[in-house]
């Protein structure tokens, strides 16, 4: 049951921070002259790249802490604040500048292939996603939970690709209202995750019982 609970936490947190539904509109706007096949190929490469980036940081994240002398509570507190900032933009049905900037969107529009940058990095696996996956890795208390985290990342990136695929096929029938509602729900879930990380940091230092 504990492993299942951790898997659900990891999956929900990562799908909320990646928020592929909100990223779809930007992806389509950056690729207006590409064919359906080209868009699907870019989405596939982007999701695979994002998965590799997230797995890399899940693996080496805690080692980075040790190199720079960063304590776990400090990172949890900072990461929780980052997630709260992103969630506030999501609750207003906007993609956060932490995930993508206007300059990155303009650069992507001018490129023939947006799969690696800016789609995979930083739109999908940006600072917020990297922060979240490192914090989830610190919560994994056993090899089984580490395996569950990697599985959750694979599932989330797979779901992200499916969402992009469906959006590409039915690009003309995407409902903006549904996208906004989904983005707000992801923002609410992300806010709860950020608060959970902050509470964990405060408990770790004995600030709260």
C-alpha positions in Angstrom: 0.0 0.0 0.0 2.9 2.4 0.8 4.4 1.8 -2.6 1.1 2.4 -4.3 0.6 5.6 -2.4 4.1 6.8 -3.4 3.4 5.9 -7.0 0.2 7.8 -7.0 1.9 10.8 -5.4 4.7 10.7 -8.0 2.4 10.3 -11.0 0.0 13.0 -9.9 2.8 15.5 -9.1 4.6 14.9 -12.4 1.5 15.1 -14.6 0.6 18.3 -12.8 3.9 19.9 -13.3 4.3 18.8 -16.9 0.7 19.8 -17.6 0.7 18.6 -21.2 -2.8 19.9 -21.8 -1.6 23.4 -21.3 1.6 22.8 -23.4 -0.5 21.6 -26.4 -1.6 25.0 -27.5 1.9 26.3 -27.5 3.2 23.3 -29.4 0.6 23.6 -32.1 1.3 27.4 -32.3 5.0 26.7 -32.9 4.4 24.2 -35.6 1.7 25.7 -37.9 3.5 24.7 -41.1 4.4 21.1 -40.1 2.5 18.1 -41.2 0.7 15.8 -38.8 3.4 13.2 -39.2 6.1 15.7 -38.4 4.3 17.0 -35.4 3.9 13.5 -34.0 7.5 12.7 -34.6 8.5 15.9 -32.7 6.1 15.1 -29.8 7.6 11.6 -29.6 11.2 12.9 -29.5 10.2 15.6 -27.0 8.6 13.1 -24.6 11.5 10.7 -24.8 14.0 13.5 -24.2 12.0 14.8 -21.3 11.9 11.3 -19.8 15.7 10.9 -20.1 16.3 14.4 -18.5 14.0 13.6 -15.6 15.5 10.2 -15.0 18.9 11.7 -15.0 18.1 14.3 -12.4 16.2 11.7 -10.3 19.4 9.6 -10.3 22.0 12.3 -9.6 19.9 15.0 -7.8 20.9 14.1 -4.3 24.5 13.9 -5.3 24.2 17.5 -6.5 23.0 18.4 -3.0 26.2 17.0 -1.4 28.5 18.7 -3.9 27.0 22.2 -3.2 26.3 21.5 0.5 22.5 22.0 0.1 20.4 20.4 2.9 17.3 18.5 2.1 14.9 20.8 4.1 16.3 23.8 2.2 15.7 22.2 -1.1 12.2 21.1 -0.1 11.3 24.6 1.0 12.7 26.2 -2.1 11.1 23.6 -4.4 7.8 24.0 -2.7 7.8 27.7 -3.3 8.7 27.2 -7.0 5.7 24.8 -7.3 3.5 27.3 -5.6 4.6 30.1 -8.0 3.8 27.8 -11.0 0.5 26.7 -9.6 -0.7 30.3 -9.2 -0.2 30.9 -12.9 -1.9 27.6 -13.7 -4.9 28.5 -11.5 -5.3 31.6 -13.8 -5.2 29.2 -16.8 -1.7 30.4 -17.9 1.5 28.6 -18.5 4.0 29.9 -16.0 7.2 31.8 -17.1 9.1 29.3 -15.0 8.0 26.6 -17.5 8.3 28.7 -20.7 8.9 32.3 -21.7 7.7 34.4 -24.6 11.2 34.5 -26.0 11.4 30.7 -26.0 8.0 30.4 -27.8 9.1 32.9 -30.4 12.4 31.0 -30.9 10.5 27.7 -31.3 8.2 29.2 -33.9 11.3 30.1 -36.0 12.8 26.5 -35.8 12.1 23.6 -38.1 12.2 21.1 -35.2 11.1 22.2 -31.7 11.2 18.7 -30.2 14.4 19.1 -28.1 14.2 22.8 -27.4 12.0 24.4 -26.4 9.4 21.6 -26.2 11.4 18.9 -24.2 13.5 21.5 -22.4 12.3 23.7 -20.8 8.6 23.3 -21.6 8.2 19.7 -20.3 11.3 19.1 -18.2 12.1 22.6 -17.0 13.1 23.8 -13.5 9.7 23.0 -12.0 9.7 19.4 -13.3 13.4 18.9 -12.3 12.8 20.2 -8.8 9.7 18.0 -8.4 11.5 14.8 -9.5 14.5 15.4 -7.2 12.2 16.0 -4.3 10.2 12.8 -5.1 13.5 11.0 -5.2 14.4 12.2 -1.7 11.0 10.8 -0.5 11.8 7.3 -2.0 12.8 5.3 1.0 13.7 2.0 -0.7 14.9 0.6 -4.0 11.3 -0.5 -4.8 10.1 3.1 -4.4 13.0 4.4 -6.6 11.8 1.8 -9.2 8.2 3.0 -8.7 9.4 6.6 -9.3 11.1 5.7 -12.6 8.0 3.8 -13.7 5.8 6.8 -12.8 8.0 9.0 -15.0 7.7 6.6 -17.9 3.9 6.4 -17.5 3.6 10.2 -17.3 5.7 10.9 -20.3 3.8 8.2 -22.2 0.5 9.8 -21.3 2.0 13.2 -22.3 2.8 11.8 -25.7 -0.7 10.4 -26.1 -2.2 13.8 -25.2 0.0 15.5 -27.8 -0.9 12.8 -30.4 -4.7 13.3 -29.8 -4.2 17.0 -30.0 -2.3 16.8 -33.3 -5.0 14.6 -34.9 -7.9 16.8 -33.7 -6.1 20.1 -33.6 -9.2 21.9 -35.0 -11.6 20.5 -32.4 -9.7 21.4 -29.2 -12.0 23.0 -26.7 -10.2 26.1 -25.1 -12.6 26.0 -22.2 -11.8 22.4 -21.4 -8.1 23.2 -21.6 -8.5 26.1 -19.2 -10.4 24.0 -16.7 -7.8 21.2 -16.9 -5.0 23.7 -16.4 -6.7 25.1 -13.3 -7.2 21.6 -11.9 -3.5 20.8 -12.5 -2.6 24.1 -10.8 -4.7 23.2 -7.7 -3.0 19.8 -7.5 0.4 21.4 -8.0 -0.3 23.9 -5.2 -1.2 21.0 -2.8 2.0 19.2 -3.8 4.1 22.4 -3.1 2.5 22.9 0.3 3.2 19.2 1.1 6.9 19.7 0.4 7.0 22.9 2.4 5.3 21.2 5.4 7.8 18.3 5.1 10.7 20.7 5.3 9.3 22.5 8.3 8.6 19.2 10.1 12.2 18.1 9.3 13.7 21.0 11.1 11.2 20.8 14.0 9.4 24.1 13.1 6.0 22.3 13.3 4.9 19.0 15.0 
